[in-house]
C-alpha cells in the first residue's frame, strides 16, 4: 500500500478551506481528497476527552449504537460534524446547500476485526444515492492500528456486493469485480480528515497494534435527497443538520445544536 500524494494538489497545511479547481478535478478523478487539518493534535486532545466522557460512556438517540447520531444530543459532536474545515470543502463539491444526515464513531480496539472492501452506498437509505463523507481522526491513525484504505478511481462504477463472513460487515464488494492494486493508506494525525465519494471503495484491516483507533464519519448530502430517517441503519426520531444554505424541498427532519 502506498500513501496518498501530498503537496501541490492536497496541502495539509492550507488555511483557506475553499477548494481550488485542481482539488475539485482531483476529487472527480480519484474519488477522495485529503488529508486536511480541522484542528491541531493538541486541540483534538481536548475534544477527545469530551468524547470519551460524554459520548462513549453514555447512551444516545439510537438504542442500538452509542456511536451513531450523537450530533443529536452532544454539542461536541455537532460542532465537529459542522466544522468549517469540513463543510467548506464539501461545499466545493456538492454546492451551497448541505445536509449532514449521519454521524458515526468508529472505535476499533486492539485486535478489532477487519472491515472488508465496500462502497458505502450499498448500506444507505438515500434516494437519489448522493453523498460525500468526511472521516475524522480522533486518535492518531496509522497502518498498524487500522487506518482506512481506499482505491483511487474506484468510485466510477457501482460494484456488486456479496455476503461476507469473519469480518465486521455482513456484505463486501465482490472480490472478482475490482483490482485493489494501487490502494492507499489514509494515515492521519489527530484532528485530520479526508473526504470521499459514496462509491469510493474502502476498507480497514484488523487492528494489529496495542492502540485504539477512534475516528468519526460525517455524511453529507443535499436537500433534494430523501433520507430514510426512521428505519435501519438510522432510527426512529432521527434528525439531520441543515449545515449550510437552504432546504427548499422539505423532505427531511432537522434539529439545531443540542
C-alpha positions as CSV (number, residue, x, y, z in Angstrom):
1,X,0.0,0.0,0.0
2,X,1.3,3.5,-0.8
3,X,0.4,6.7,0.9
4,X,-1.7,9.5,-0.7
5,X,0.0,12.2,-2.7
6,X,0.7,15.4,-0.7
7,X,1.9,18.8,-1.5
8,X,0.7,20.8,-4.5
9,X,-2.8,19.2,-5.0
10,X,-3.8,18.4,-1.4
11,X,-1.9,20.6,1.0
12,X,-2.3,19.5,4.6
13,X,-1.4,23.0,6.0
14,X,-3.9,25.0,3.9
15,X,-5.5,27.8,5.9
16,X,-8.1,28.5,3.2
17,X,-10.9,26.0,3.2
18,X,-12.1,26.8,-0.3
19,X,-11.2,24.1,-2.8
20,X,-9.2,25.0,-5.8
21,X,-10.2,23.8,-9.3
22,X,-7.3,21.4,-9.2
23,X,-8.6,19.9,-6.0
24,X,-12.1,19.5,-7.4
25,X,-10.7,17.9,-10.5
26,X,-8.6,15.6,-8.3
27,X,-11.8,14.5,-6.4
28,X,-13.7,13.9,-9.7
29,X,-10.8,11.8,-11.0
30,X,-9.9,9.9,-7.8
31,X,-13.0,9.9,-5.5
32,X,-11.3,11.4,-2.5
33,X,-9.4,14.4,-1.1
34,X,-7.0,14.9,1.8
35,X,-5.7,14.7,4.4
36,X,-6.7,18.1,5.7
37,X,-6.5,19.5,9.2
38,X,-9.7,20.6,11.0
39,X,-7.6,21.2,14.2
40,X,-4.3,20.5,15.7
41,X,-3.5,17.3,17.7
42,X,-3.5,19.4,20.9
43,X,-6.9,20.8,20.1
44,X,-8.2,17.4,19.3
45,X,-6.9,16.1,22.6
46,X,-9.4,18.4,24.3
47,X,-12.2,17.2,22.0
48,X,-11.2,13.6,22.6
49,X,-11.6,13.9,26.4
50,X,-15.1,15.3,25.9
51,X,-16.0,12.4,23.5
52,X,-14.7,9.8,25.9
53,X,-16.5,11.3,28.9
54,X,-19.8,12.4,27.3
55,X,-20.3,10.1,24.2
56,X,-18.5,6.8,24.5
57,X,-19.7,6.4,28.1
58,X,-23.4,7.2,27.5
59,X,-26.4,6.1,25.5
60,X,-27.6,8.2,22.6
61,X,-30.6,8.6,20.4
62,X,-30.1,5.2,18.7
63,X,-30.6,2.4,21.3
64,X,-28.7,0.0,19.0
65,X,-25.5,2.1,18.9
66,X,-23.8,4.6,21.2
67,X,-21.7,5.7,18.3
68,X,-24.5,6.8,15.9
69,X,-26.3,10.1,15.7
70,X,-24.6,11.8,18.6
71,X,-24.9,15.1,16.8
72,X,-28.5,15.0,18.1
73,X,-27.5,15.1,21.8
74,X,-23.9,16.1,22.2
75,X,-22.7,19.6,21.2
76,X,-19.1,18.5,20.8
77,X,-20.2,16.1,18.1
78,X,-22.5,18.6,16.4
79,X,-19.6,21.1,16.3
80,X,-17.2,18.6,14.9
81,X,-19.7,17.5,12.2
82,X,-20.3,21.1,11.1
83,X,-16.7,22.2,11.4
84,X,-15.9,24.8,8.6
85,X,-12.8,23.0,7.5
86,X,-15.1,20.1,6.6
87,X,-18.2,21.8,5.4
88,X,-16.5,24.5,3.4
89,X,-14.6,21.8,1.4
90,X,-17.6,19.6,0.8
91,X,-19.4,22.7,-0.4
92,X,-16.8,22.9,-3.1
93,X,-18.0,19.6,-4.4
94,X,-21.7,19.5,-3.6
95,X,-22.6,23.2,-3.6
96,X,-24.1,25.7,-1.1
97,X,-27.0,23.7,0.3
98,X,-25.7,20.9,2.6
99,X,-27.3,18.4,4.9
100,X,-25.3,16.4,7.5
101,X,-27.5,13.3,7.7
102,X,-25.4,10.9,9.7
103,X,-22.5,10.8,12.2
104,X,-20.8,7.6,13.4
105,X,-17.9,6.8,15.7
106,X,-15.6,4.0,14.5
107,X,-14.0,2.7,17.7
108,X,-11.6,-0.2,16.8
109,X,-9.8,-1.6,19.8
110,X,-6.6,-3.7,19.6
111,X,-7.5,-6.9,17.7
112,X,-10.6,-5.3,16.3
113,X,-12.0,-7.0,13.2
114,X,-11.4,-6.2,9.6
115,X,-13.9,-4.1,7.7
116,X,-13.9,-5.5,4.1
117,X,-13.7,-3.6,0.8
118,X,-17.1,-2.0,0.2
119,X,-18.9,1.0,-1.3
120,X,-20.9,2.9,1.3
121,X,-23.9,3.5,-0.9
122,X,-24.9,-0.2,-0.7
123,X,-25.8,0.3,3.0
124,X,-27.6,3.7,3.0
125,X,-31.3,4.9,2.9
126,X,-30.7,7.7,0.3
127,X,-32.7,8.4,-2.8
128,X,-31.1,9.6,-5.0
129,X,-27.9,8.0,-3.7
130,X,-25.7,11.1,-3.4
131,X,-23.2,11.7,-0.6
132,X,-19.8,13.0,0.3
133,X,-18.2,11.7,3.6
134,X,-15.6,13.1,5.9
135,X,-13.6,10.7,8.1
136,X,-12.0,12.5,11.1
137,X,-9.2,11.1,13.2
138,X,-9.9,11.4,16.9
139,X,-6.8,9.3,17.8
140,X,-3.7,9.0,15.8
141,X,-4.5,6.7,12.9
142,X,-1.7,4.5,11.3
143,X,-1.3,1.4,9.3
144,X,-0.7,-0.6,12.5
145,X,-3.9,0.4,14.2
146,X,-6.1,0.0,11.1
147,X,-6.3,3.2,9.1
148,X,-8.8,3.4,6.3
149,X,-7.5,2.2,3.0
150,X,-9.0,3.4,-0.3
151,X,-8.7,2.6,-4.0
152,X,-8.5,5.9,-6.0
153,X,-10.8,5.9,-9.0
154,X,-13.0,3.1,-7.8
155,X,-15.9,5.5,-7.5
156,X,-16.5,5.5,-11.2
157,X,-18.6,2.4,-11.1
158,X,-21.1,0.7,-8.7
159,X,-20.0,-2.8,-7.8
160,X,-21.9,-5.9,-6.8
161,X,-21.7,-6.8,-3.1
162,X,-21.7,-10.4,-1.7
163,X,-22.1,-12.0,1.7
164,X,-19.1,-11.6,4.0
165,X,-18.1,-13.8,6.9
166,X,-15.5,-13.4,9.6
167,X,-15.3,-9.6,9.3
168,X,-17.1,-6.7,10.8
169,X,-19.7,-6.2,8.0
170,X,-22.2,-8.7,6.6
171,X,-21.5,-7.6,3.0
172,X,-18.5,-6.8,1.0
173,X,-17.6,-5.8,-2.6
174,X,-17.3,-8.9,-4.9
175,X,-13.6,-9.6,-5.0
176,X,-13.8,-10.6,-8.7
177,X,-15.3,-7.1,-9.6
178,X,-12.3,-4.9,-8.8
179,X,-8.5,-4.7,-8.5
180,X,-7.0,-3.4,-5.2
181,X,-3.7,-2.6,-6.8
182,X,-2.9,1.0,-6.1
183,X,-4.8,1.2,-2.8
184,X,-3.5,3.8,-0.4
185,X,-3.3,4.1,3.4
186,X,-5.1,7.2,4.8
187,X,-2.8,7.7,7.9
188,X,-4.0,10.7,9.9
189,X,-2.8,12.8,12.9
190,X,-5.5,13.6,15.5
191,X,-7.7,16.4,14.0
192,X,-7.0,15.5,10.4
193,X,-9.6,14.2,8.0
194,X,-10.2,13.1,4.4
195,X,-13.3,13.2,2.2
196,X,-14.6,10.6,-0.2
197,X,-17.4,9.7,-2.5
198,X,-20.3,7.4,-1.7
199,X,-18.9,4.9,-4.2
200,X,-15.2,5.0,-3.3
201,X,-14.0,1.5,-2.3
202,X,-12.5,1.4,1.1
203,X,-11.7,-1.0,3.9
204,X,-9.7,-1.3,7.2
205,X,-7.7,-4.2,8.4
206,X,-7.5,-5.9,11.7
207,X,-6.0,-3.6,14.4
208,X,-2.7,-5.3,14.9
209,X,-1.4,-2.7,17.3
210,X,-1.9,-2.2,21.1
211,X,-3.6,1.2,20.5
212,X,-7.2,2.1,20.0
213,X,-8.2,3.6,16.6
214,X,-11.1,6.1,17.1
215,X,-12.5,8.1,14.2
216,X,-15.8,9.7,13.3
217,X,-17.5,9.8,10.0
218,X,-19.7,12.7,8.8
219,X,-22.1,12.0,6.0
220,X,-23.2,15.0,3.8
221,X,-25.9,15.1,1.2
222,X,-28.3,17.6,-0.5
223,X,-31.8,18.7,0.4
224,X,-33.1,17.1,-2.8
225,X,-32.3,13.7,-1.3
226,X,-34.9,11.7,0.6
227,X,-33.3,10.2,3.7
228,X,-35.0,7.1,5.3
229,X,-34.8,8.6,8.7
230,X,-37.0,6.2,10.7
231,X,-35.5,2.9,9.5
232,X,-32.3,1.0,9.7
233,X,-29.4,1.9,9.7
234,X,-30.9,5.1,11.2
235,X,-33.6,5.1,13.8
236,X,-37.0,6.4,14.8
237,X,-36.9,10.1,15.6
238,X,-33.7,10.7,13.7
239,X,-32.9,14.4,12.8
240,X,-30.4,15.7,10.4
241,X,-28.5,19.1,10.4
242,X,-29.0,21.7,7.7
243,X,-25.3,22.6,7.8
244,X,-25.3,25.2,5.0
245,X,-27.7,27.1,2.9
246,X,-31.4,26.4,2.5
247,X,-33.8,23.4,2.1
248,X,-36.3,24.3,-0.5
249,X,-37.7,20.8,-0.6
250,X,-38.9,19.9,2.9
251,X,-38.3,16.1,2.6
252,X,-36.3,15.6,5.8
253,X,-36.3,16.5,9.5
254,X,-33.8,18.7,11.1
255,X,-32.8,19.9,14.5
256,X,-30.3,22.6,15.7
257,X,-27.3,22.4,18.1
258,X,-28.3,20.4,21.2
